[in-house]
Amino acid sequence: MNSDKLYNKLKNDKFIIAGPCVIENEDMVMNLAENITKMTQKLNLTYIFKASFDKANRTSLDSFRGPGIDKGLKILQKVKDEFNLPITTDIHESYQADILSEVVDILQIPAFLCRQTDLLISCAKTDKIINIKKAQFLDGKDMIHPINKVKNSGNNKIMLTERGSMFGIGNLVVDFRQIIDMKEFGYPVIMDVTHSTQKPSALGNTSGGDRKYAPFMAKLASAVGVDGYFFEVHQNPQLALSDGPNMIYLDKFENILKSIC
């Protein structure tokens, strides 16, 4: 499916973005993609697979970052081919845009980088869908500026993601007015359900979080008319190499999806 057809579908259908925080290995990724595909097909939900090839913003230098762009893209291409799924992944550097666009359908701008002009422009020029995550330090209304950087660079296939706002030091809250305000721009708005339960650096050299809040975050987002949902999912979050405390157990995920359908 080309990017224009996919974007029109996402503007009209409820959709799910889901997968592991980071690519740990091929078998783990393929298993998640297969199982989540079955769940979303059963519930008639449009599904986009997400996994990061590199987590460039880990708290500690010693933290696992992923397999890198070359190996990561080979795995993502296999997911795309085998399950006929659209793919999204994080982008961190401007030079990566053209490389990623060979495989990826949606380029995801990490929240910390949503004001990076060169990154936004390079992504816009690929003509792929651009999902801009709202920074934890920005008001939803201020997302007009990243929007305009992409739009004025010739690309109007834009989505926005809410992932919580900083509340003091080391804590996030979700102000659902942000979703309402961002929807007024006329672009699809996504609720990042699991990152919104995160507690940055709460575990010393890694981030903490509490996944028990995720089902409630999803229901609240549904109540204010969100267009899509973002979940990080893992077979065993306790053993995950990144973001374990806020990721959803794979065997619990279908019930959460049923609650928002």
C-alpha positions as CSV (number, residue, x, y, z in Angstrom):
1,M,0.0,0.0,0.0
2,N,1.5,3.4,-1.0
3,S,1.8,6.1,1.6
4,D,-1.2,8.2,0.3
5,K,-3.6,5.2,0.5
6,L,-2.3,4.2,3.9
7,Y,-2.6,7.8,5.2
8,N,-6.2,8.0,3.9
9,K,-7.0,4.7,5.7
10,L,-5.5,6.0,8.9
11,K,-7.6,9.1,8.7
12,N,-10.8,7.1,8.5
13,D,-10.2,3.9,10.5
14,K,-9.2,3.3,14.1
15,F,-5.7,1.9,14.1
16,I,-3.1,0.3,16.4
17,I,0.6,0.8,16.4
18,A,2.2,-1.9,18.5
19,G,5.4,-4.0,18.9
20,P,8.4,-4.2,21.2
21,C,10.3,-1.2,22.3
22,V,13.5,-2.3,20.6
23,I,14.4,-5.2,18.3
24,E,16.0,-7.8,20.6
25,N,16.3,-10.6,18.0
26,E,14.5,-11.8,14.9
27,D,12.5,-14.6,16.5
28,M,11.1,-12.4,19.2
29,V,10.0,-9.8,16.6
30,M,8.4,-12.3,14.3
31,N,6.5,-13.9,17.1
32,L,5.1,-10.6,18.3
33,A,4.1,-9.5,14.8
34,E,2.3,-12.8,14.1
35,N,0.4,-12.8,17.4
36,I,-0.6,-9.1,17.3
37,T,-1.7,-9.5,13.6
38,K,-4.1,-12.3,14.6
39,M,-5.5,-10.2,17.4
40,T,-6.1,-7.1,15.3
41,Q,-7.5,-9.1,12.4
42,K,-10.0,-10.7,14.8
43,L,-11.1,-7.2,16.0
44,N,-11.0,-5.7,12.5
45,L,-8.4,-3.1,13.5
46,T,-5.8,-1.6,11.1
47,Y,-2.4,-2.6,12.5
48,I,1.0,-1.0,12.1
49,F,4.0,-2.9,13.4
50,K,6.5,-0.8,15.5
51,A,10.0,-1.7,16.7
52,S,13.2,0.4,17.1
53,F,16.4,-0.6,15.4
54,D,18.3,1.8,17.7
55,K,17.3,3.4,21.0
56,A,19.6,6.4,20.8
57,N,18.1,8.1,23.9
58,R,18.8,5.4,26.5
59,T,19.5,6.7,30.0
60,S,22.8,4.8,30.4
61,L,25.7,4.3,28.0
62,D,25.6,0.6,29.1
63,S,22.0,0.1,28.1
64,F,21.0,-2.1,25.1
65,R,20.3,0.0,22.1
66,G,19.3,-2.5,19.4
67,P,20.9,-4.3,16.4
68,G,21.5,-1.1,14.3
69,I,20.1,0.2,11.1
70,D,21.3,-2.5,8.7
71,K,20.3,-5.6,10.6
72,G,17.2,-3.9,12.0
73,L,15.9,-3.0,8.6
74,K,16.4,-6.5,7.4
75,I,14.2,-7.8,10.2
76,L,11.6,-5.1,9.7
77,Q,11.5,-5.9,6.0
78,K,10.9,-9.6,6.9
79,V,7.9,-8.6,9.1
80,K,6.5,-6.4,6.3
81,D,6.8,-9.2,3.7
82,E,5.6,-12.1,5.8
83,F,2.6,-10.4,7.4
84,N,1.8,-7.7,4.9
85,L,2.0,-5.0,7.6
86,P,2.9,-1.3,7.4
87,I,6.0,-0.6,9.4
88,T,7.1,2.3,11.7
89,T,10.3,2.9,13.6
90,D,12.1,5.8,15.3
91,I,14.5,8.0,13.4
92,H,17.2,9.9,15.2
93,E,19.5,11.4,12.5
94,S,18.6,13.3,9.4
95,Y,20.8,11.1,7.2
96,Q,18.7,8.1,8.2
97,A,15.6,9.3,6.4
98,D,16.4,8.1,2.9
99,I,17.7,4.8,4.2
100,L,14.6,4.1,6.4
101,S,12.2,5.1,3.7
102,E,13.2,2.1,1.6
103,V,11.4,-0.1,4.1
104,V,9.5,2.0,6.6
105,D,6.0,3.4,5.9
106,I,5.8,5.8,8.8
107,L,8.8,7.7,10.1
108,Q,8.4,8.4,13.9
109,I,9.9,11.5,15.3
110,P,10.9,10.8,19.0
111,A,9.4,13.3,21.4
112,F,12.7,14.8,22.5
113,L,13.5,15.5,18.8
114,C,10.2,17.0,17.7
115,R,11.7,20.5,17.4
116,Q,14.7,19.4,15.3
117,T,14.2,21.3,12.1
118,D,16.7,19.4,9.9
119,L,15.3,16.0,11.0
120,L,11.7,17.1,10.3
121,I,12.6,18.5,6.8
122,S,14.6,15.3,5.9
123,C,11.7,13.1,6.9
124,A,9.2,15.3,5.0
125,K,11.1,15.0,1.8
126,T,10.8,11.2,1.8
127,D,7.1,11.6,1.2
128,K,6.4,9.0,3.8
129,I,3.8,9.5,6.6
130,I,5.4,11.4,9.5
131,N,4.3,10.7,13.1
132,I,5.5,13.5,15.4
133,K,5.5,12.7,19.1
134,K,4.8,15.6,21.3
135,A,7.6,16.5,23.6
136,Q,7.1,16.1,27.3
137,F,7.9,19.8,27.6
138,L,5.5,21.2,25.0
139,D,1.9,22.2,25.1
140,G,-0.3,20.5,22.4
141,K,-1.0,23.8,20.8
142,D,2.7,24.4,20.2
143,M,2.7,21.3,17.9
144,I,1.7,23.7,15.1
145,H,5.4,24.5,14.7
146,P,6.6,21.0,13.9
147,I,3.5,20.6,11.7
148,N,4.4,23.6,9.7
149,K,8.1,22.5,9.3
150,V,6.9,19.2,7.7
151,K,3.9,20.8,5.8
152,N,6.0,23.7,4.4
153,S,8.6,21.1,3.3
154,G,6.0,19.6,0.9
155,N,4.5,16.8,3.0
156,N,1.0,17.0,4.5
157,K,0.9,13.3,5.6
158,I,1.2,14.1,9.3
159,M,0.2,12.4,12.5
160,L,0.7,13.6,16.1
161,T,1.2,11.5,19.2
162,E,0.5,12.3,22.9
163,R,2.9,10.6,25.3
164,G,2.5,12.6,28.6
165,S,3.9,15.8,30.0
166,M,6.6,16.3,32.6
167,F,5.2,16.8,36.1
168,G,7.9,17.9,38.4
169,I,11.1,15.8,38.1
170,G,10.9,12.2,37.1
171,N,7.2,11.9,36.6
172,L,4.7,12.1,33.7
173,V,1.0,12.9,33.6
174,V,-1.4,12.9,30.7
175,D,-3.5,16.0,30.3
176,F,-6.2,14.9,27.9
177,R,-6.9,18.5,26.8
178,Q,-3.7,18.1,24.8
179,I,-5.4,15.5,22.6
180,I,-8.4,17.7,22.1
181,D,-6.2,20.7,21.2
182,M,-4.1,18.7,18.8
183,K,-7.1,17.2,17.0
184,E,-8.1,20.7,16.1
185,F,-5.2,20.8,13.6
186,G,-7.0,18.3,11.5
187,Y,-4.5,15.5,11.6
188,P,-4.8,12.0,13.1
189,V,-3.9,12.0,16.8
190,I,-2.4,8.9,18.5
191,M,-2.3,8.1,22.2
192,D,1.0,6.5,23.3
193,V,-0.6,4.5,26.0
194,T,2.5,2.7,27.4
195,H,5.1,5.5,27.3
196,S,2.6,7.7,29.2
197,T,3.0,5.3,32.2
198,Q,6.8,5.8,32.2
199,K,8.9,7.3,35.1
200,P,12.1,8.6,33.5
201,S,15.3,7.4,35.2
202,A,13.2,6.0,38.1
203,L,15.4,2.9,38.3
204,G,18.7,4.7,38.5
205,N,20.3,3.9,35.1
206,T,17.0,2.9,33.4
207,S,13.5,4.3,33.2
208,G,10.7,2.8,35.3
209,G,7.0,2.8,34.9
210,D,3.8,1.0,35.8
211,R,1.8,-0.8,33.1
212,K,-1.2,-1.2,35.4
213,Y,-2.3,2.3,34.3
214,A,-2.2,1.5,30.5
215,P,-5.7,0.0,30.1
216,F,-7.2,3.1,31.8
217,M,-5.1,5.5,29.6
218,A,-6.4,3.7,26.5
219,K,-10.1,4.1,27.7
220,L,-9.6,7.7,28.6
221,A,-8.1,8.4,25.2
222,S,-11.0,6.7,23.5
223,A,-13.4,8.9,25.4
224,V,-11.8,12.1,23.9
225,G,-11.9,10.7,20.4
226,V,-8.3,9.7,19.7
227,D,-7.7,8.3,16.2
228,G,-5.1,5.6,17.0
229,Y,-3.3,3.9,19.9
230,F,0.4,3.1,20.4
231,F,1.4,0.2,22.6
232,E,4.7,-1.4,23.4
233,V,4.2,-5.1,23.8
234,H,6.5,-7.9,24.8
235,Q,6.2,-11.7,25.5
236,N,7.8,-11.2,28.9
237,P,8.3,-7.5,29.9
238,Q,10.3,-8.6,33.0
239,L,13.1,-9.8,30.7
240,A,12.8,-7.0,28.2
241,L,16.0,-5.1,27.3
242,S,14.3,-1.7,27.2
243,D,11.1,-0.2,28.7
244,G,10.1,-3.4,30.5
245,P,8.1,-1.8,33.4
246,N,5.6,-0.1,31.1
247,M,5.3,-2.7,28.3
248,I,2.1,-4.8,28.0
249,Y,2.3,-8.6,28.3
250,L,1.4,-10.2,25.0
251,D,-1.1,-12.5,26.5
252,K,-2.9,-9.6,28.1
253,F,-3.0,-7.4,25.0
254,E,-6.1,-8.7,23.3
255,N,-8.3,-7.9,26.3
256,I,-7.0,-4.3,26.3
257,L,-7.8,-4.0,22.6
258,K,-11.3,-5.3,23.1
259,S,-11.9,-2.6,25.8
260,I,-11.3,0.2,23.2
261,C,-13.0,-1.4,20.1
